[in-house]
Amino acid sequence: MEIKMKELKIRSAIKSIIWRLIGILILGGVTFFYTRKWVTTSLITFIHHGVFLFVFYAHERIWLKCKLTGLKRKIIKCLTYETLLGNLILGTITYCITGSWKQMTAITLTYIGIKHLIYIFNEIVWEKIKTGKVT
């Protein structure tokens, strides 16, 4: 029998900050790979992650109310966050800054693809960390 645990807001905030740091490194690398411009890389990376600091926190809090468990939960949670929100928001930011559909598509698809690969791993790691959880 699975025991339902509650997550403190501070835990959601810490998870959000750590996930942002990982994302900054990945998005910065991907964006620079495609643009070779530090200013463009910096603008896209910092605007995206500034917005997503709040998006991730809200996403975490909303998912605490969801009753799904196990791998199904992780996959659907990943798809709503990375696929839906990630593509819409990063795509919009990237296009506004670069003005290029080609760069927007390359940056967004590469970044989101990489993030999909590590999102579920991140969820598994946080399941094992008990700090900030209460029964």
C-alpha positions in Angstrom: 0.0 0.0 0.0 1.4 3.4 -1.0 1.5 6.1 1.6 0.4 9.5 0.3 2.9 12.1 1.2 2.5 15.9 1.1 5.2 18.1 -0.2 6.1 21.4 1.6 6.2 24.5 -0.5 9.9 25.0 0.3 10.6 21.5 -1.3 8.8 22.6 -4.5 10.8 25.8 -4.5 14.1 24.0 -4.1 13.2 21.5 -6.8 12.3 24.4 -9.1 15.7 26.1 -8.5 17.7 23.0 -9.0 15.8 22.1 -12.2 16.3 25.7 -13.5 20.1 25.4 -12.9 20.2 22.2 -14.9 18.1 23.7 -17.6 20.2 26.9 -17.8 23.3 24.8 -18.6 21.5 22.7 -21.2 19.6 25.5 -22.9 22.7 27.7 -22.9 24.7 25.0 -24.6 22.0 24.2 -27.1 21.3 27.8 -28.0 25.0 28.7 -28.4 25.5 25.6 -30.6 22.8 26.8 -33.0 23.3 30.6 -32.9 27.0 31.0 -32.0 26.0 34.3 -30.4 26.5 35.0 -26.7 23.9 37.8 -26.5 21.2 35.7 -28.2 22.1 32.7 -26.0 22.0 34.8 -22.9 18.6 36.4 -23.7 16.9 33.2 -24.6 18.3 31.3 -21.7 17.6 33.8 -19.0 14.2 34.9 -20.2 13.1 31.3 -20.6 14.4 30.2 -17.2 13.1 33.3 -15.4 9.6 32.5 -16.7 9.9 28.8 -16.0 11.1 29.3 -12.4 7.5 30.2 -11.7 5.9 27.8 -14.2 7.8 24.8 -12.7 6.7 25.7 -9.2 3.1 26.1 -10.2 3.3 22.8 -12.2 4.6 21.0 -9.1 1.9 22.4 -6.9 -0.9 21.4 -9.3 0.5 17.9 -9.7 0.4 17.4 -6.0 -3.4 17.3 -6.3 -3.3 14.6 -9.0 -4.0 11.0 -8.0 -2.0 9.2 -10.7 1.0 7.2 -9.4 4.0 5.4 -10.7 5.5 5.6 -14.2 2.2 6.7 -15.8 2.3 9.8 -13.5 5.9 10.6 -14.4 5.3 10.3 -18.1 2.1 12.4 -18.2 3.7 15.0 -15.9 6.7 15.1 -18.2 4.5 15.5 -21.3 2.5 18.4 -19.8 5.5 20.2 -18.6 8.2 19.6 -21.1 6.2 19.0 -24.3 3.3 21.3 -23.9 4.5 24.1 -21.8 8.2 23.8 -22.9 7.5 24.0 -26.6 5.0 26.8 -26.4 6.9 29.1 -24.1 10.5 28.3 -25.4 9.3 28.4 -29.0 7.7 31.8 -28.5 10.7 33.3 -26.7 13.2 31.9 -29.2 11.3 33.1 -32.2 10.8 36.6 -30.7 14.5 36.9 -30.1 15.9 35.3 -33.2 13.1 36.0 -35.7 14.0 32.7 -37.3 11.7 29.7 -37.6 14.7 27.5 -38.4 16.6 28.4 -35.2 13.4 28.4 -33.1 12.6 24.8 -34.3 16.2 23.5 -33.9 16.7 25.0 -30.4 13.3 24.1 -29.1 13.3 20.5 -30.4 16.8 19.8 -29.3 16.4 21.3 -25.8 13.0 19.7 -25.2 14.3 16.3 -26.4 17.2 16.4 -24.0 14.9 17.6 -21.1 12.5 14.7 -21.8 15.4 12.3 -21.3 16.4 13.7 -18.0 12.9 14.7 -16.6 11.8 11.3 -15.4 15.3 10.6 -14.0 14.9 13.9 -12.0 11.5 12.7 -10.7 13.0 9.4 -9.6 15.8 11.1 -7.7 13.4 13.5 -5.9 11.2 10.5 -4.9 14.2 9.2 -3.0 14.8 12.5 -1.2 12.5 12.6 1.9 13.4 16.1 3.0 10.4 18.4 2.8 7.9 15.6 2.6 5.3 15.0 5.4 2.8 12.2 5.8 
